[in-house]
Amino acid sequence: MKLYAVFCITLIALTDADDCHVEGVDVWYGDLYKWKPGNFQACKDSCRTDSRCRAVVYIHWGASEGDCYLKDGGHGSRISCAWCTAAFEPCISQEGPCTAGNYKSSRLVCSSCPANTYSGDGASSCSSCPSGQYSTAGSSRCTPCPAGQFNGNMQGSCQTCPANTYSQSGASSCSSCPSGHFSSPGATSCSPCPPGKFNRRSQGSCESCPASTYSGNGATSCYHCSPGYYSGTGASVCTPCSPGTFNGEQKGSCKTCPVNTYSQSGASSCSSCPSGHISMAGATESTPCPAGQFNGKTQGSCETCPENTFSSPGAS
């Protein structure tokens, strides 16, 4: 550069309007090295890759056309040079490409990408996160929504799956629980309805089985109790009617056997007492008429033997 100093003898006062492209200017001293990049932009690009570089001078015509001089922080004053174009830090770095997570909001300014967008190195704009993913401000990539959440909108944030739905990582929507299953908000899977409950539709909640019905694990409906059995609300099994009672309907409750009938456990009907026997209401077995009495018909009562007759126990 000393060769050009002979010609560039006039010091000039320059403004800081744009130090990225200063035509007609050379710089005294401070040479790091010289090379031929081919154009002024490549000359500036090489400065951005060398932490020592604080300025460049590019020769755009003459015998040294295409030479690029990198200057360190000890360079001298700016001087006039008709065949030179110079650039200075920090403008050189500000004009350069943005780092990942940022974008070029103006020629000399890099700004952070907003939340739910991202960018790579040198981006001029930010890209929206795809459905099922999200990002924080200044991100270089998007992250899948965690399991139990979803994001159905580009640039949207992840939201919790509602009750009776579920999702896996990176979901753009939540899946409904199948019939017979349920879930709490933010679930990653569905659970079967517990015994004694049922759910016949997707996204519904588990409901208790009504009286005289029952269900097992993961039921979509409740089953009626068989005749001779009963249940309370929310039952997982049916219970046989107690001895002395009966239930002749699938939906009915156990009823007491009437007088002169009886039953055992789980009866769907009561048995009539045989001839010569009787019973009280709710009896579990029949009782023979005592000696001196008789009963000649089923469901009848014991009567006293008439005068000049007799009977043994259980006489009909």
Number of C-alpha atoms within 10 A of each C-alpha: 14 9 7 15 16 8 12 21 11 11 14 11 9 12 8 9 8 13 18 24 19 18 18 17 23 29 27 17 16 18 19 16 11 16 13 16 16 14 15 21 15 14 24 29 17 15 24 21 10 12 8 13 24 23 26 29 28 31 23 19 12 9 8 12 15 18 20 28 26 25 24 20 14 12 16 13 13 18 21 21 21 15 18 24 22 26 27 21 18 14 18 23 19 17 20 19 20 23 18 19 25 28 25 22 14 11 11 17 16 21 15 21 25 18 18 25 28 27 25 18 13 16 18 17 17 22 20 22 24 20 21 26 28 28 24 17 14 21 22 20 19 20 16 21 24 20 19 25 27 29 25 17 17 17 19 20 20 24 18 19 25 18 18 25 27 27 24 20 16 21 23 22 20 24 19 22 22 20 21 26 28 27 24 17 14 21 22 19 19 20 16 21 24 20 19 25 27 29 24 18 16 17 20 20 20 24 18 20 25 18 18 26 26 27 24 19 16 22 23 21 20 24 17 21 23 20 21 26 28 28 24 17 14 21 22 21 19 20 17 22 24 21 19 26 28 29 26 17 18 17 18 19 20 25 18 19 25 18 18 24 27 27 24 20 16 21 23 22 21 24 19 21 21 20 20 26 28 26 23 16 14 21 22 20 19 20 17 21 24 17 14 17 22 26 22 16 14 16 20 19 18 22 15 15 15 9 6 5 9 13 15 14 15 21 20 19
